[in-house]
Amino acid sequence: MNTMTENNKDITFAALKLIEQLYLDHKISRTIYRNIIREYAEPEDVCRFYGFREDSSEEGGIAACTESTM
């Protein structure tokens, strides 16, 4: 059963990276993108997305990275 959970996490992460690309291509708004990441990303993975990285030049980079995703 543990393998199934890991597979689901991998699939979710991959889907979120595709959503990130939609945001970078200006196909979805920043608000929608940030809400999806906060809702579905694992807390330890949030900093791996654009706009949530510590080194992000986008507004809210460090602060967003330290925010709770719950």
Secondary structure, DSSP 8 states (H G I E B T S, - for coil): -HHHHHHHHHHHHHHHHHHHHHHHTTSS-HHHHHHHHHHHS-TTTGGGSTTSSTT--STTHHHHHHS---
